[in-house]
Amino acid sequence: MAILSSKKEALFVANRIIIAFQTEGLEAAVDETHQLYLTKKVKFPVLEAVAHYLSAHLPIELHIAFCKRIMALHTIGGNVMVGILLQKQLADDRHSTLTTAADWIIQQEVWYSCDIIGERVWGEALVRTPQQMLVFLKAIPLTANPWIIRLIGITGHYGVKRGLDKANCEILFQVLLLHQHHKAVIIKKTIAWAAKTIKRYHPEIPGHYQKQWGKANGGSVWFASALK
């Protein structure tokens, strides 16, 4: 498999996608994207740079249609590009963008799609609008689709690493506690991941809630183990 690791090289040929769109339409632009970047081994930052370029040069009203076609190709790199293109829409319609991301993740049913898109859309939403996003996360029911609950952990881990303040980290930890009794592996891994990240940056927060997650008080074994 060919390797493309240079942003400069990747952006130099990106105009071919726009030319394909202008001369032959959206399907041609998708095909060109696939051939240029998604059949090669390309580093994520390079794919992100290309996605930013496409966001600026493709008509905004066609971004969702473009993303749908990229998702249908089922490539790992396509998730990176779609994540950035959706991220660009957060400011204009946050709720719809979050829902679109979630719907596509459920359709894909693979961990890397959940994690890649989740960080770039839900995670970035938590960084930009923490209070609104925490309300959104807290409202997700325990019976929601497992991929949606996995997103809570992905979102939290990303937000904490990106500098979520202590007060909001505490609220996030309360949300994670609600999901400590899930059994599905795809959920446990990221909920534990987010909890461990909170402990890393704010070690006192888990201690405040030990009565809720401690094994002696009926807490989850896997959640407690993550906080050792």
C-alpha angles and dihedrals in degrees: 000000000000117000125222113186104151120093089199092055093044094051092044090066097035091092087071088072092055092046090050090051094048094048104033109013140245098317090056090051090052092048091050091049090051094050096043100045116001099057090052135068101258127172115243096242088055092051089048091053091051091048091053088051093050091047089058096045107036117076107266092228089063098049094095093047090049091049093049090056092047091051090051089063091065097217125149093228091051089066090058093053093044091048091056094044091051091045088060089061097053094093093053101043113001099173096047091047093051090049093048091051091049093048093052092046091053090050093051095049094196128118096230093055090051093048099041097046093034094059094046097045113021093027093049090048089056091052094048101038107017100167095049092043094050090053088050093050093046091054093059106109123234088241095057121125109290092239090057092051089047086056090062090064094044090049094048096047091050094046095050092048089050092056108273105179123250097254092054091043087059091052089048090052089054089054091050090052089060089063100043095108099058115122102201114107093218088061102039094055097058098035088054090044092056092046091052090049091053090050090050094055100028108022093174095063098072089047091060090060102037092121088063099047103026114114091228089062098047097271123152115279094217093046092050091047090055090058098050 
